[in-house]
Amino acid sequence: MPESNIMKKHLLSALAIGALTSAHAEIIQTISGPDDASGGGDGNTLIDTTNDTDDWIDTLNAGGTVFIGFDWVITNNAGETGTGGFFGGLGVYNGSDERLLIGNGWASLTFSAGAGGTIEDTGVAYVVGETVRIVTELTVVAEGASNDTWRTWINPDASDLATPGAQRTDWTIGDFTQITHRAGNDPGASTMTNIIVADDFVSAIVAAPAAGPIRITTIEIDAETGDVTVTWTSTIGRFYFIETSTTLAAEGWGNFDDAYPAGGATGALTSITFSAGIDPIPPETREFFVRVHETAIEEPQ
């Protein structure tokens, strides 16, 4: 495992901090947007087989799972009666054949998903002008199969994987050719941003995907106590394996925490504080090293 971003800081005695990266779930493709849709129809093509990164559409159609997350706001639902008049969201299409619309179906004032008159309601009401994060899991058994699965969440966090707002296990998704953004009927309109295609749930939740390896951003040393606080870039929902040492010798590293923080990271930055004079910083320590690894999506048992 390659080591990166080792930093050294002298404070009375010497202090050194390091960070490691590790393999983790992959963000396959992103589109920042904004994309504005109105007027109905098939909508605006966002991703198709000509611009999908590493041909992920064909790969999924052969069998597999992806998660698609996006920020979506309904900007105009003029004409909506509560039983029809507006629809919109992220569409999964084969040519002009809609396989799935994730957002709002024709006959409700709530977020929903479905197609062809079969709509599954999440029970979460939409508010015009209010942005939500929607994540959908698409699982294809095989191209053309009728037992594909989709699951949809509204404003999820990392702990919600087992509790989608709506789902079906008897769908046909495989052989789709494009992902679109649609809204209508005219003048109904919506805006979509921060579209993420990923191979795991948590990566699709994060509206602005973290780029590059783990990076230590700050090292703060309390002038009175000598306590050391280390902060690094993190991904929401991830856990981190923290090792410490008073030497860079391979045999000197010890496990400080194998699933930090409890419950997973809650933001783009995560911090930990080590107390001076207490293990793992014993009295008279002249050098202290920390390594941070991203370790898991779900908290280890």
C-alpha positions as CSV (number, residue, x, y, z in Angstrom):
1,M,0.0,0.0,0.0
2,P,1.7,3.2,-1.1
3,E,2.2,5.9,1.5
4,S,1.4,9.6,0.7
5,N,1.3,13.0,2.3
6,I,3.6,12.3,5.3
7,M,4.2,15.6,7.1
8,K,6.5,16.3,10.0
9,K,6.1,18.9,12.7
10,H,8.5,19.8,15.5
11,L,6.9,20.9,18.8
12,L,9.3,20.8,21.7
13,S,9.7,17.2,20.7
14,A,9.2,16.2,17.1
15,L,5.9,15.2,15.7
16,A,5.2,13.5,12.4
17,I,1.9,12.8,10.8
18,G,1.2,10.6,7.7
19,A,-1.8,9.3,5.7
20,L,-2.4,6.3,3.6
21,T,-5.0,5.6,0.9
22,S,-6.6,2.3,0.3
23,A,-8.9,0.8,-2.3
24,H,-12.5,1.8,-2.0
25,A,-15.8,1.9,-3.8
26,E,-15.7,3.7,-7.2
27,I,-17.5,6.7,-8.5
28,I,-18.0,5.7,-12.1
29,Q,-19.2,9.0,-13.7
30,T,-20.3,12.5,-12.6
31,I,-22.1,15.4,-14.2
32,S,-22.2,18.7,-12.4
33,G,-25.0,20.4,-14.2
34,P,-27.2,22.3,-13.9
35,D,-29.5,20.7,-16.4
36,D,-32.9,22.4,-16.9
37,A,-35.8,20.4,-18.3
38,S,-39.3,21.4,-19.3
39,G,-41.9,20.8,-22.0
40,G,-42.4,17.0,-21.5
41,G,-41.2,14.6,-24.1
42,D,-38.2,12.3,-23.5
43,G,-36.3,15.1,-22.0
44,N,-32.6,16.0,-22.1
45,T,-30.1,13.1,-22.6
46,L,-27.5,13.2,-19.8
47,I,-25.6,9.9,-20.4
48,D,-25.9,7.5,-23.3
49,T,-23.7,4.8,-24.9
50,T,-21.6,7.4,-26.6
51,N,-20.4,9.2,-23.4
52,D,-20.8,6.7,-20.6
53,T,-17.5,6.3,-18.8
54,D,-15.9,2.9,-19.5
55,D,-19.1,1.7,-21.2
56,W,-20.8,1.2,-17.9
57,I,-24.3,1.1,-19.5
58,D,-23.3,-2.0,-21.6
59,T,-21.6,-3.5,-18.5
60,L,-24.7,-3.0,-16.4
61,N,-27.0,-4.4,-19.1
62,A,-25.1,-7.6,-19.0
63,G,-25.8,-8.0,-15.3
64,G,-24.8,-6.0,-12.2
65,T,-25.7,-3.0,-10.0
66,V,-25.1,0.7,-10.0
67,F,-26.3,3.6,-7.8
68,I,-27.3,6.9,-9.4
69,G,-27.6,10.0,-7.1
70,F,-28.8,13.4,-8.1
71,D,-30.0,16.7,-6.7
72,W,-33.4,17.7,-8.1
73,V,-35.7,20.7,-7.6
74,I,-39.1,21.2,-9.2
75,T,-39.1,24.8,-10.2
76,N,-42.6,24.9,-11.7
77,N,-45.5,22.5,-11.5
78,A,-48.1,24.7,-13.1
79,G,-51.2,22.7,-14.1
80,E,-50.7,20.1,-11.4
81,T,-54.1,19.1,-10.0
82,G,-53.0,16.4,-7.5
83,T,-54.1,13.7,-9.9
84,G,-52.1,14.7,-12.9
85,G,-50.6,17.7,-14.8
86,F,-46.9,17.5,-13.8
87,F,-44.2,14.8,-14.0
88,G,-40.4,14.8,-14.0
89,G,-37.1,13.4,-12.9
90,L,-34.4,11.1,-14.1
91,G,-35.5,8.8,-16.9
92,V,-34.0,5.4,-17.9
93,Y,-34.7,4.8,-21.6
94,N,-34.3,2.4,-24.4
95,G,-34.5,4.7,-27.3
96,S,-37.9,6.4,-26.9
97,D,-39.1,3.6,-24.6
98,E,-39.2,4.8,-20.9
99,R,-38.1,2.0,-18.6
100,L,-38.1,4.0,-15.4
101,L,-38.8,7.6,-14.2
102,I,-37.4,8.5,-10.8
103,G,-38.7,11.8,-9.3
104,N,-42.4,12.4,-9.7
105,G,-45.0,10.4,-11.5
106,W,-48.1,11.8,-13.2
107,A,-50.7,11.4,-10.5
108,S,-49.2,12.5,-7.2
109,L,-47.7,15.3,-5.2
110,T,-45.0,13.1,-3.8
111,F,-41.7,11.7,-5.0
112,S,-42.1,8.4,-6.8
113,A,-40.6,6.1,-9.3
114,G,-42.0,3.8,-12.0
115,A,-43.2,3.8,-15.7
116,G,-46.0,2.8,-17.9
117,G,-48.7,3.7,-15.4
118,T,-47.1,1.6,-12.7
119,I,-45.8,4.1,-10.1
120,E,-44.4,3.3,-6.6
121,D,-44.9,6.2,-4.2
122,T,-42.3,7.1,-1.5
123,G,-44.8,9.0,0.6
124,V,-42.5,12.0,0.7
125,A,-44.2,15.1,-0.5
126,Y,-42.3,17.4,-2.8
127,V,-42.2,21.2,-2.3
128,V,-41.7,23.5,-5.4
129,G,-38.4,25.2,-5.1
130,E,-36.9,22.8,-2.5
131,T,-33.9,20.7,-3.6
132,V,-33.7,17.0,-2.6
133,R,-31.1,14.3,-3.0
134,I,-32.5,11.3,-4.7
135,V,-30.5,8.0,-4.9
136,T,-31.6,5.0,-7.0
137,E,-30.1,1.5,-7.2
138,L,-30.5,-0.3,-10.5
139,T,-29.8,-4.1,-10.5
140,V,-29.9,-5.9,-13.8
141,V,-30.1,-9.7,-13.8
142,A,-29.5,-10.0,-17.5
143,E,-30.4,-8.1,-20.7
144,G,-34.1,-8.2,-21.3
145,A,-34.9,-10.0,-18.0
146,S,-38.2,-9.1,-16.2
147,N,-36.9,-9.6,-12.7
148,D,-34.5,-6.7,-12.5
149,T,-34.7,-4.5,-9.3
150,W,-34.8,-0.8,-8.6
151,R,-34.8,0.9,-5.2
152,T,-35.1,4.6,-4.5
153,W,-34.3,6.8,-1.5
154,I,-35.1,10.5,-0.8
155,N,-32.5,12.5,1.1
156,P,-30.8,9.3,2.4
157,D,-27.9,9.0,4.8
158,A,-25.4,6.2,5.0
159,S,-27.6,4.1,7.4
160,D,-30.6,3.9,5.0
161,L,-29.5,1.3,2.6
162,A,-31.9,-1.4,3.9
163,T,-34.9,1.0,4.0
164,P,-35.7,2.5,0.5
165,G,-38.6,4.7,0.1
166,A,-39.9,2.7,-2.9
167,Q,-38.8,-0.4,-4.8
168,R,-39.7,-3.1,-7.3
169,T,-38.1,-6.5,-8.0
170,D,-40.1,-7.4,-11.1
171,W,-38.9,-4.8,-13.6
172,T,-37.2,-4.7,-16.9
173,I,-34.2,-2.4,-17.0
174,G,-31.5,-4.3,-18.9
175,D,-31.0,-3.1,-22.5
176,F,-31.5,0.6,-21.7
177,T,-29.5,3.0,-23.8
178,Q,-29.6,6.4,-22.1
179,I,-30.2,8.4,-18.9
180,T,-32.3,11.5,-19.3
181,H,-33.8,14.5,-17.4
182,R,-37.4,15.3,-18.2
183,A,-40.1,17.5,-16.8
184,G,-43.5,18.6,-18.1
185,N,-46.1,19.2,-19.2
186,D,-45.2,22.7,-20.4
187,P,-44.6,25.0,-18.4
188,G,-43.7,22.4,-15.8
189,A,-40.0,22.5,-15.2
190,S,-37.2,21.2,-13.0
191,T,-33.4,21.5,-12.5
192,M,-31.0,18.6,-11.9
193,T,-27.4,18.9,-10.6
194,N,-24.6,16.8,-9.0
195,I,-25.4,13.6,-10.9
196,I,-23.2,10.7,-9.7
197,V,-23.1,7.1,-11.0
198,A,-21.3,4.9,-8.5
199,D,-20.9,1.2,-7.6
200,D,-21.9,1.8,-4.0
201,F,-24.7,3.5,-2.1
202,V,-22.7,6.0,0.0
203,S,-20.8,7.4,-3.0
204,A,-24.1,8.2,-4.7
205,I,-25.3,10.1,-1.6
206,V,-22.5,12.6,-1.5
207,A,-23.5,15.6,-3.6
208,A,-19.9,16.7,-4.3
209,P,-17.7,13.6,-4.7
210,A,-14.3,13.8,-3.0
211,A,-11.4,13.8,-5.4
212,G,-8.1,12.0,-5.0
213,P,-6.6,10.2,-2.0
214,I,-7.1,11.0,1.7
215,R,-5.3,14.2,2.5
216,I,-4.3,15.6,5.9
217,T,-5.4,19.2,5.9
218,T,-4.4,20.4,9.4
219,I,-2.3,19.5,12.4
220,E,-3.3,21.5,15.5
221,I,-1.2,21.3,18.7
222,D,-2.6,22.7,22.0
223,A,0.1,24.9,23.4
224,E,-1.0,24.3,27.0
225,T,-1.7,20.5,27.0
226,G,0.4,19.3,24.0
227,D,-2.7,17.5,22.7
228,V,-2.6,16.9,18.9
229,T,-5.6,17.1,16.6
230,V,-5.3,15.7,13.1
231,T,-7.9,16.5,10.4
232,W,-8.2,14.8,7.0
233,T,-10.4,14.8,3.9
234,S,-13.2,12.2,4.3
235,T,-16.3,10.8,2.6
236,I,-19.7,10.8,4.3
237,G,-20.5,7.4,5.7
238,R,-16.9,6.0,5.5
239,F,-14.9,4.6,8.4
240,Y,-11.2,5.0,8.9
241,F,-8.5,2.7,10.2
242,I,-6.0,4.7,12.3
243,E,-2.5,3.5,13.1
244,T,0.1,5.3,15.3
245,S,3.8,4.9,16.0
246,T,6.7,6.7,17.5
247,T,9.0,5.4,14.8
248,L,8.7,4.8,11.0
249,A,10.0,1.3,11.4
250,A,7.6,-1.2,9.8
251,E,7.2,-3.1,13.1
252,G,6.4,0.0,15.1
253,W,2.9,0.6,13.9
254,G,0.0,-0.1,16.2
255,N,-3.8,-0.2,15.7
256,F,-5.4,2.9,17.4
257,D,-8.9,2.5,16.0
258,D,-10.2,0.3,13.2
259,A,-13.5,2.0,12.6
260,Y,-13.3,5.7,13.3
261,P,-15.5,7.7,13.8
262,A,-18.4,5.9,15.4
263,G,-21.3,5.9,12.9
264,G,-19.1,6.9,10.0
265,A,-17.8,10.3,8.8
266,T,-20.4,13.0,8.7
267,G,-18.7,15.5,6.4
268,A,-15.9,16.3,4.0
269,L,-13.4,16.6,6.9
270,T,-12.9,14.3,9.9
271,S,-10.7,15.0,13.0
272,I,-9.2,13.0,15.8
273,T,-7.5,14.3,19.0
274,F,-4.6,12.5,20.7
275,S,-3.8,13.4,24.3
276,A,-0.2,14.1,25.1
277,G,1.4,11.9,27.8
278,I,-1.2,9.2,27.3
279,D,-0.9,6.2,25.0
280,P,-0.3,6.4,22.0
281,I,1.8,9.5,22.8
282,P,3.8,8.5,25.9
283,P,5.7,11.1,28.0
284,E,9.0,12.4,26.4
285,T,7.9,11.3,22.9
286,R,10.0,13.0,20.3
287,E,8.4,11.7,17.2
288,F,4.8,10.6,16.7
289,F,3.3,9.3,13.5
290,V,-0.3,8.7,12.3
291,R,-1.5,6.8,9.3
292,V,-5.2,7.0,8.1
293,H,-6.7,4.4,5.9
294,E,-10.2,4.4,4.5
295,T,-11.5,1.0,5.6
296,A,-15.2,0.3,5.0
297,I,-18.6,1.5,3.9
298,E,-20.4,-0.2,6.8
299,E,-19.2,-0.2,10.3
300,P,-17.3,-3.4,11.1
301,Q,-19.0,-5.8,13.5
